[in-house]
Amino acid sequence: MEENKKTQDAQNSPSGVGGKKFSGVIVPAVTPLTKQLQIDEAAVAKLFNSFHQHNISPFILGTTGESASLPAEVKEQYVKAAAKNKQADTVLYAGISSNVVSESIEFAKFCADNAVDAIAVTLPSYYALTETQMKQYFETLADAVPLPLIIYNIPATTHMSIPLQLIDDLSHHPNIIATKDSERSDERLKQSLELWKDREDFGHFLGWAAKSAEALIGGSDGLIPSTGNLMPEIYHEMEQAVEAGDHAKAFDMQKLSDVYGNLYQGGKTLGESLWALKALMQHKGICKDVVMPPLQSLGEEEKSNLMKAFMELRNSVGG
């Protein structure tokens, strides 16, 4: 009966691909901050409006949202600001990852009380875990949290890869509804789609922007691209092209995704790229380029070079 309810929940959709609630383009939102390192509510409103205009669901407090560096009070501020700016018939996702299991559970409850529809969680990032420990960790959370849970695999930050067979075993838990995979592996993507593209009760989301069009064409339920903060229209058009069977247009959008992504990511660490992304978004009038310590600005000269490259790119490829 629980499995049937899970299938019903996956299909009972305000929006999304194929009528599934948890699907489509989901952008891992930056965390807009004031100079006082508090949530910039006006910027959150601008950001969410940009998402809603392009049929995009926000995912707050993920990797792009600097979640590992945010104090609990700032996370709560963001959840409340997101709830305030959530539109009817839209889906809101939030990350609850922490190295402390009880804190993740309590924060999930807070999210449930503030309009969040589903939560995503990575492995803790300090101790190396065995497969048995990984399984128990996700089952413990799934049993305790009041919201549908997405397993988030991102070895770049956790330094562990969650085996696909383990995710498949966990996929039958009544409260585990999808996986977000940011691991850069062609073979893993291929195997993931073989496992889950036809599952009505479990979804696959790709967090590897360079394979976005390929994943959608191959049957993934959706994308979670950080470049959607800056250029949301790229992914909206890519999704529409795939739904229309226009694969050439989808791959044209993939090329745009690649060049804009490389603009702020190329030659930079993950943390540096988050500042660069915010700097570009500041140029577009969305939010300030403030990042939470230990991240920091790369300086005015780098910002000037970034703005120049951005404007040249827009003039050459459009967008």
NULO-915634 format. One line per 10 residues: number of its first residue (from 1); their letters; for each residue z, y, x of C-alpha. Coordinates in pm, 1 decimal, always signed. Layout:
<recs>
NUM = A = Z:Y:X  ...
</recs>
This chain:
<recs>
1 = MEENKKTQDA = +0.0:+0.0:+0.0  +81.2:+238.0:+289.3  -258.9:+165.3:+445.9  -429.3:+250.9:+115.9  -233.5:+576.6:+94.9  -341.3:+661.8:+448.2  -706.6:+605.8:+353.7  -659.9:+822.3:+45.0  -504.5:+1102.4:+250.6  -791.1:+1090.0:+501.4
11 = QNSPSGVGGK = -1045.0:+1126.4:+222.9  -857.4:+1372.6:+0.8  -1015.5:+1672.1:+161.8  -1014.7:+2047.8:+120.6  -1287.4:+2052.6:+387.6  -1441.9:+1843.8:+660.7  -1716.5:+1604.0:+759.2  -1799.2:+1333.2:+512.1  -1527.0:+1441.3:+271.5  -1245.1:+1353.1:+510.7
21 = KFSGVIVPAV = -957.2:+1596.6:+519.6  -900.0:+1564.0:+893.2  -1245.4:+1628.5:+1037.1  -1489.3:+1896.5:+1145.5  -1455.3:+2164.7:+1412.0  -1095.5:+2228.1:+1513.1  -1042.1:+2497.6:+1775.2  -740.1:+2471.9:+2007.6  -626.8:+2829.6:+1959.2  -503.0:+3050.6:+2239.3
31 = TPLTKQLQID = -155.1:+3193.0:+2187.4  -194.2:+3571.0:+2139.5  +94.3:+3743.8:+2318.3  +222.6:+4098.9:+2341.5  +324.8:+4249.7:+2674.9  +680.2:+4156.9:+2576.8  +572.1:+3789.4:+2562.3  +615.8:+3763.0:+2187.7  +356.5:+3654.2:+1931.9  +99.3:+3925.4:+1860.8
41 = EAAVAKLFNS = +74.1:+3886.8:+1483.9  -216.1:+4128.8:+1445.8  -415.0:+3927.4:+1700.4  -331.3:+3601.9:+1521.9  -477.5:+3750.4:+1203.3  -800.0:+3846.3:+1387.4  -826.3:+3505.3:+1550.5  -772.2:+3312.6:+1228.9  -1019.6:+3533.1:+1044.0  -1278.9:+3448.6:+1309.5
51 = FHQHNISPFI = -1208.7:+3078.8:+1259.0  -1224.2:+3092.6:+881.3  -1555.0:+3280.0:+886.4  -1708.7:+2982.2:+1068.2  -1544.0:+2699.4:+871.1  -1315.8:+2615.3:+1164.9  -964.1:+2474.8:+1147.5  -703.4:+2614.3:+1387.9  -499.5:+2389.9:+1618.7  -210.7:+2593.0:+1756.5
61 = LGTTGESASL = +28.9:+2508.0:+2040.2  -199.4:+2275.4:+2228.7  -305.8:+2289.2:+2593.1  -522.0:+2598.6:+2543.8  -226.1:+2752.2:+2360.8  -5.5:+2727.5:+2672.4  +241.2:+2520.5:+2472.0  +414.9:+2368.9:+2775.4  +523.6:+2719.0:+2885.7  +631.7:+2865.9:+2551.1
71 = PAEVKEQYVK = +998.1:+2905.5:+2453.1  +1098.7:+2741.9:+2125.5  +1141.3:+3077.8:+1953.9  +785.6:+3183.8:+2043.8  +649.4:+2853.1:+1915.2  +830.0:+2910.5:+1585.9  +693.0:+3265.8:+1568.9  +342.0:+3128.5:+1609.6  +384.6:+2865.7:+1340.5  +508.6:+3130.8:+1096.9
81 = AAAKNKQADT = +224.4:+3368.9:+1185.4  -27.4:+3085.5:+1145.4  +116.8:+2993.6:+806.3  +92.7:+3356.0:+698.6  -276.2:+3366.9:+792.1  -371.2:+3025.2:+658.8  -626.7:+3044.8:+379.7  -631.1:+2826.8:+71.3  -807.3:+2491.9:+107.4  -792.6:+2496.4:+487.5
91 = VLYAGISSNV = -619.8:+2264.4:+732.7  -371.5:+2378.1:+998.3  -286.0:+2164.6:+1300.4  -2.3:+2214.0:+1549.4  +106.7:+2051.7:+1872.8  +464.1:+1925.1:+1897.0  +454.4:+1779.6:+2248.2  +773.1:+1788.9:+2453.2  +940.2:+1575.1:+2716.2  +1234.0:+1550.8:+2473.3
101 = VSESIEFAKF = +1158.9:+1320.3:+2180.5  +1426.2:+1466.9:+1953.1  +1288.1:+1817.4:+2007.8  +939.6:+1701.9:+1908.3  +1077.7:+1547.2:+1590.0  +1275.2:+1857.8:+1495.5  +978.9:+2084.3:+1564.5  +756.0:+1861.1:+1350.1  +1000.5:+1914.6:+1063.7  +983.3:+2290.2:+1119.1
111 = CADNAVDAIA = +603.3:+2270.6:+1109.4  +613.3:+2072.5:+785.7  +821.4:+2349.9:+628.4  +568.8:+2612.8:+737.2  +227.9:+2505.2:+604.5  +116.9:+2279.5:+892.9  -88.3:+1982.9:+766.9  -97.7:+1755.5:+1072.3  +54.1:+1742.5:+1419.1  -80.9:+1637.0:+1757.9
121 = VTLPSYYALT = +124.9:+1492.3:+2039.7  +59.0:+1401.9:+2402.2  +254.1:+1163.5:+2619.7  +554.0:+1318.8:+2796.6  +438.1:+1442.4:+3136.8  +714.3:+1359.9:+3384.9  +778.4:+985.8:+3401.4  +495.6:+736.7:+3432.9  +506.0:+508.7:+3128.7  +405.3:+148.0:+3077.9
131 = ETQMKQYFET = +187.4:+55.2:+2780.9  +493.8:-83.1:+2605.2  +674.8:+247.4:+2652.7  +372.6:+445.2:+2532.0  +353.1:+234.8:+2217.6  +723.1:+272.0:+2142.3  +704.2:+646.8:+2202.2  +425.9:+703.3:+1949.3  +578.9:+464.2:+1696.6  +915.9:+640.0:+1724.8
141 = LADAVPLPLI = +753.4:+974.9:+1651.6  +528.6:+841.8:+1376.2  +825.4:+682.8:+1200.4  +1034.5:+1000.9:+1219.0  +801.5:+1296.2:+1159.2  +711.0:+1415.6:+807.4  +346.2:+1495.4:+889.2  +38.1:+1289.3:+980.9  +24.7:+1238.3:+1356.9  -271.6:+1263.8:+1596.0
151 = IYNIPATTHM = -250.4:+1087.2:+1932.8  -365.4:+1334.7:+2198.2  -496.4:+1182.0:+2522.2  -527.2:+1430.0:+2809.5  -482.1:+1275.8:+3156.0  -551.1:+1612.7:+3324.3  -202.0:+1727.7:+3223.7  -3.1:+1410.5:+3151.1  -148.9:+1217.7:+3449.1  -172.0:+909.8:+3227.8
161 = SIPLQLIDDL = -456.1:+765.6:+3023.9  -369.7:+600.6:+2693.5  -561.7:+270.5:+2675.0  -809.4:+253.1:+2386.9  -678.5:-85.2:+2274.5  -329.5:+63.8:+2247.9  -460.1:+352.1:+2038.3  -644.8:+102.8:+1820.0  -322.5:-93.8:+1767.6  -139.3:+227.6:+1678.3
171 = SHHPNIIATK = -423.3:+337.5:+1447.7  -296.9:+98.3:+1181.7  +39.4:+274.5:+1159.2  +48.9:+444.6:+817.2  +137.2:+783.9:+968.7  -106.8:+787.4:+1262.5  -435.9:+929.8:+1139.5  -651.5:+1014.7:+1441.8  -684.8:+1057.0:+1814.9  -791.3:+1362.5:+2010.4
181 = DSERSDERLK = -944.3:+1252.9:+2338.4  -992.2:+1497.3:+2625.9  -1056.0:+1232.1:+2891.3  -1390.4:+1280.0:+3063.6  -1542.8:+934.9:+3050.1  -1880.1:+843.7:+2904.3  -1780.2:+479.7:+2868.7  -1455.7:+571.6:+2692.7  -1644.0:+793.2:+2447.0  -1893.1:+514.7:+2375.8
191 = QSLELWKDRE = -1616.9:+258.8:+2317.8  -1416.8:+501.7:+2101.8  -1707.4:+558.9:+1866.8  -1772.8:+185.8:+1845.2  -1409.9:+134.6:+1745.6  -1357.7:+415.8:+1494.7  -1677.9:+580.1:+1372.0  -1672.1:+373.4:+1053.1  -1297.5:+387.4:+989.5  -1206.6:+574.7:+673.8
201 = DFGHFLGWAA = -834.6:+580.9:+757.1  -851.0:+684.3:+1123.2  -1042.2:+960.8:+1298.4  -1176.9:+1041.7:+1642.4  -1190.5:+1397.6:+1775.9  -1345.2:+1488.3:+2108.3  -1179.8:+1744.0:+2335.2  -1449.0:+1717.3:+2605.5  -1675.0:+2009.5:+2521.7  -1966.1:+1897.7:+2740.1
211 = KSAEALIGGS = -2023.3:+1595.9:+2513.2  -1976.2:+1771.2:+2179.1  -2324.9:+1722.5:+2034.0  -2345.8:+1365.7:+2160.1  -2010.9:+1282.2:+1999.4  -2099.0:+1430.3:+1659.4  -2436.9:+1258.2:+1653.7  -2267.5:+931.5:+1752.5  -2020.5:+943.0:+1465.8  -1713.3:+1131.2:+1587.8
221 = DGLIPSTGNL = -1513.1:+1297.6:+1310.6  -1499.0:+1629.4:+1489.0  -1464.5:+1849.6:+1793.3  -1175.9:+2037.4:+1952.2  -1346.7:+2285.2:+2193.6  -1153.5:+2568.1:+2360.0  -1469.9:+2780.2:+2385.1  -1453.1:+2805.7:+2006.1  -1191.1:+3078.5:+2057.8  -1460.6:+3295.7:+2211.5
231 = MPEIYHEMEQ = -1780.9:+3173.8:+2045.1  -1689.5:+2990.1:+1723.3  -2040.8:+3025.0:+1584.4  -2176.7:+2781.5:+1845.2  -1978.5:+2489.6:+1706.1  -2028.5:+2583.3:+1341.9  -2404.4:+2581.5:+1399.3  -2384.7:+2259.6:+1600.1  -2197.6:+2085.3:+1318.6  -2444.4:+2210.3:+1058.9
241 = AVEAGDHAKA = -2737.5:+2095.5:+1272.9  -2596.3:+1744.3:+1307.1  -2530.6:+1722.2:+933.2  -2894.5:+1829.4:+873.6  -3024.6:+1572.8:+1122.2  -3155.5:+1847.1:+1351.2  -3052.7:+1696.5:+1684.3  -3269.2:+1934.9:+1885.4  -3078.5:+2232.4:+1741.1  -2747.7:+2054.6:+1809.4
251 = FDMQKLSDVY = -2836.9:+2012.2:+2176.6  -2948.3:+2376.1:+2194.1  -2598.7:+2466.3:+2080.8  -2460.3:+2225.8:+2340.5  -2640.0:+2421.5:+2613.8  -2478.1:+2742.6:+2488.6  -2140.2:+2571.3:+2482.8  -2189.8:+2464.0:+2842.5  -2283.4:+2806.1:+2978.1  -2009.9:+2995.1:+2795.4
261 = GNLYQGGKTL = -1751.6:+2732.8:+2888.6  -1851.9:+2747.4:+3254.0  -1816.2:+3126.1:+3246.3  -1437.3:+3112.8:+3225.4  -1372.6:+2761.3:+3355.1  -1606.3:+2729.7:+3654.6  -1424.3:+2742.7:+3988.8  -1086.0:+2792.5:+3825.1  -777.8:+2581.9:+3765.4  -689.3:+2504.4:+3404.4
271 = GESLWALKAL = -422.8:+2775.7:+3405.1  -655.7:+3034.9:+3556.9  -921.4:+2952.7:+3299.2  -677.2:+3023.9:+3015.6  -625.4:+3377.8:+3144.3  -1002.0:+3419.5:+3188.1  -1059.9:+3303.5:+2830.1  -809.1:+3555.8:+2699.9  -966.1:+3829.1:+2914.0  -1302.3:+3760.5:+2748.7
281 = MQHKGICKDV = -1138.6:+3757.1:+2407.2  -976.6:+4091.2:+2485.2  -1324.3:+4225.1:+2561.2  -1427.9:+4112.6:+2210.7  -1124.2:+4285.1:+2059.4  -941.5:+3970.2:+1949.0  -627.0:+3953.2:+2162.7  -469.6:+4078.4:+2484.9  -515.7:+3896.7:+2815.5  -141.3:+3832.2:+2846.5
291 = VMPPLQSLGE = -46.2:+3477.0:+2951.7  +297.0:+3319.3:+2962.1  +451.8:+3268.9:+3308.0  +407.0:+3079.2:+3530.9  +42.7:+3160.8:+3445.4  -71.9:+3508.1:+3545.2  -364.3:+3749.0:+3554.1  -621.2:+3709.6:+3828.7  -644.0:+4088.5:+3858.8  -870.1:+4375.4:+3758.1
301 = EEKSNLMKAF = -1149.8:+4294.8:+4003.5  -1182.4:+3940.9:+3870.4  -1169.3:+4072.9:+3514.1  -1444.8:+4322.7:+3588.7  -1663.2:+4049.4:+3736.7  -1593.1:+3829.8:+3437.0  -1690.4:+4103.0:+3188.9  -2010.1:+4174.6:+3378.9  -2106.5:+3806.9:+3380.5  -2024.8:+3777.4:+3009.7
311 = MELRNSVGG = -2244.2:+4070.9:+2913.2  -2530.4:+3947.8:+3130.0  -2500.8:+3605.4:+2970.8  -2505.2:+3742.5:+2617.7  -2812.5:+3950.5:+2698.8  -2993.2:+3649.3:+2845.4  -2904.6:+3370.1:+2600.8  -2776.0:+3555.1:+2297.3  -2462.7:+3496.4:+2096.7
</recs>
